[in-house]
Amino acid sequence: FSDSFWFSAVEGEVYAMSSFFTALVFWAILKWEEEAHDKYSYRWLIFIAYLVGLSIGVHLLNLLAIPAIAYVYYYKKYETTNKGVIKTGIISILILAVVMYIIVPWVVKMSTLFELFFVNNIGLPFNSGTFVYFAALIALMIWGIRYSHRKKKVVLNTIVLGFIFILIGYSSFFMLIIRSNADVPIDENSPEEAISMLSYLNREQYGSWPLIHGAYYNAPLIEQNDGAPIYFKDKKIGKYTIVGHQVENVYDPKFTAIFPRLWSNREQRHIDKYKQYVTGKPIRVTKPDGSSEVLMKPTFADNVSFFFSYQVGHMYLRYFMWNFAGRQNDIESQGDPMNGNWISGIGFIDNYRLGNIKNLPDAYKNDATNKFYLLPLILGLIGVFFHFLRNSKDTWIVFLLFFMTGLAIVIYLNQFPNQPRERDYAFAGSFYAFAIWIGLGVLAITEYISKFIGDKKFIPVIVTGACLILVPGIMASQGWDDHDRSGKYAARDFAKNYLGSLEPNAVIYTVGDNDTFPLWYIQEVEGFRTDTRVVNYMLSGSEWYVLQLGKKAYESDPLPFGIDPEKYDKGQNQYIPYVPVEFRAVEGAIELKSIIDFIKSDDKRTKLPLRSGESINFFPSKNVKITVDSAACVDNGIVPRELAHLIVPEITWKIRQNTLYKNDLAFLDFMANNDWTRPIYFTNPVSVKQVFSDEYLHLEGMAYRFMPIKAKDYRDGLGGVLADESYDILMNKTQWGNLNDPKVTVDRQSIINISIATQSFIGVARVLAEKGETEKARKLVDRRFEVFPVDKVPVDYSSLSFVQIYYEAGAMKEGNDLIRLIIKRYSQEIDYFISFDGRWGQVFDQEVSQSFAILQQLSKMAAAFGQKNIVQEINNFATEKIKELKN
């Protein structure tokens, strides 16, 4: 019932299975220890090798149990010496390195080398090199078994068998290649052969980070060199061609260090967070233009401070305490005292760390507020000391499992600040190890009590029962509500809300994982709306995804592209700069299809030469148009027949960015060649705002529908609103996963999804009110608070819009009641903020100002609608709080 372990068990992720394998291999080595001197005891080691191989196909966490396994073997087989302990540690790390850095990547890497040689050098068909390689590998393993058996080399035979069984388990990865070659609709990274499989295994799309030595975040870039070649399977010529190279950045050596922790310059917010830890040492550097500047190089002390404070403290110990002390809430934390901290439930401890915890506003409390009163931690620490005094060798083994699956991961991941989500799931193995000590803590208490009152039979029963109630019992009772998923169908229902209202044969563009995977799920598993095509805008920056979009999926036809598929291949059209070119005899905006044809052309005049001697495509105009076929729009369901009179003859817009990336190109290519045949929707218009006009995007229920009609109620960044259609959808055709059921938990991701749905309710209700349909607007707001009640979804800044709509609809009582709820929230927040001083004072000064600004807006709104009593309530409240601040 520890938080992270339980969370992994109820989420569709790899970590539950990974934890299972970790537990299983640890159990297996203990079974071997029991039979270590038996004739067939080595079968347990072979079994462990097989499990390790299988686990690689799930997650690499299992490998971190290898050092603990090595010490179990050493303590059982050899007499303990200091030298032996050190040697075992070194050997265990070598075994871990061999599996992780040689067997895992190089089994596939060697197949790619064979494949390249046999295909590119000898001219044999694709996959011939892979076949020869695996045939040779199998033959080598057979020879190893026969040789070791014939020579009676037991250890060598065990090593060879262990290697074979690792590969047997590891061969589960062939499922990915088999699946990819089956050309399934969802085939991320498309690992069809050894070359693409290696890229997939190396997680190249996620980039790399420094570990032992590297550059600080502000290190000047000296040059960029070509790294490893990037190969593409060119079916036309029957070879793998080099389409580019990975980039290797070379930084100023004065700004590099060992054990670099302050390294990420990927986002400005990473840099801003790093600067909070940097005292720095000024160093003058020469810029590329010959001028110089002074940069503050982080000191090694700054580096270590960030490691212990953020990476160890915030990104590990905080999670550890979540599991064995208690948790404040499930709101993502970046280090403030209001969100995501560990708590114990013991007032003076929590108050010392986080301020007066009792004053925490209700909006920041939720089902994930769990208080364990430090009891699991105390019982575990008792177990640690008891274990150490009873058997230091066994303690060392469990500690290795604890360390390798905890702090060692912290060191390896080298996480940058402002992580997009909490990462506690990565350390579930470490929490599993600590749970072993919790179990031993029960034995320790039993033995301690027995020393005082004698060895009575009832003592173990009483102690075990008491510990069950006080530790897992409290953990289960506190954590049940936030880990219980029964009755909750939010992900499925939100996905159906997006797809359910689409026109037949529609295409819907999504942005990130959380608004894509649920849609894929209901198509793939439940067969819902398989006539539509879900397109992840970000993924379409990858060549494999663009190629998949050009194929039929379920009942959805391929997306029509004008640019040839090979020009979307890896290394092709990665970025396309804007270079203005004058089009003779053409004034104003350029037809989008002409621009796509310009980019598609092989004519040298459409290329931009580079210093390297190569050339790339460019786009010649930012002013773009698409000529509209109004008849096709109506016939194909793009525009409802009753709105046909509003269709414009052409849509025009301006591309806002100076570079088109591959996903931008694929989108514009599709828009140019769709020829008004398929309806197009977006889950979020912001996703294409830089390359397209949201003036022609209209909110319809949860999705934004593209129509060649200018929105009358256009709001920059949000498009327009089809109010009547959306009202019908939101009132009658949507389900919300039972989130209004008191028994169903509303977790953090649900809150985020609700905020998106809330914007739909606000947008539609606002337009209805402006049209004079105030009764419908009021009913829609009532519906929103019915499906997302305030006792489960706290009021926030967006609730001000609902107050405005209530007032406009003449529902003064409802508006005033909602204002009072908002006042209550911000009253609690102000009380909480002003209770702080010291390091949080300046931060919360801004929060207090924002709260007063919200109250001021409410006062003006109420005054505008003649609600004098509520205005007086707000002003009295504000005056009282200002007095408290002055005092």
Secondary structure, DSSP 8 states (H G I E B T S, - for coil): --HHHHHHHHSSSSHHHHHHHHHHHHHHHHHHHHTTTSTTTHHHHHHHHHHHHHHHTT-GGGGGGHHHHHHHHHHHHS---HHHHHHHHHHHHHHHHIIIIIIHHHHHHHHHHHHHIIIIIS---TTHHHHHHHHHHHHHHHHHHHHHHHTT-HHHHHHHHHHHHHHHHHGGGHHHHHHHHTT-S--TT---SHHHHHHHHTTGGG----SSEEE-TT--EEEEEEEEEEEEEETTTTEEEEEEEEEEEEE-GGGEEES--S---SSHHHHHHHHTT---EEEEEE-TTS-EEEEEE--HHHHHHHIIIIIIIIIIIHHHHHHHTEES-SS--SS-TTSS-B--S-HHHHHHHHS-GGG--GGG--TT-EE-TTHHHHHHHHHHHHHHHH-HHHHHHHHHHHHHTTHHHHHHH---SS-SS--GGGGHHHHHHHHHHHHHHHHHHHHHHHHHH---THHHHHHHHHHHIIIIIHHHHHHHHHH--TT--HHHHHHHHHHHTS-TT-EEEE-SSTTTHHHHHHHHTT-TTTTSEEEETTGGGSHHHHHHHTS-BTTB-----SS-GGGGSTTSSSEEEB-----TT--SSEEHHHHHHHHH---GGGEEE-TTS-EEE-B--SEEEEE--HHHHHHTTSS-GGGGGG--SEEEEE--SSEEEHHHHHHHHHHHHSTT-S-EEES-GGGGTTTS-GGGEEEETTEEEE-SS--TT-BTTTBEE-HHHHHHHHHHS---TTTTSTTS---HHHHHHHHHHHHHHHHHHHHHHHTT-HHHHHHHHHHHHHHS-TTTS---TTHHHHHHHHHHTT-HHHHHHHHHHHHHHHHHHHHHHHT--GGGHHHHHHHHHHHHHHHHHHHHHHHHTT-HHHHHHHHHHHHHHHHHHH-
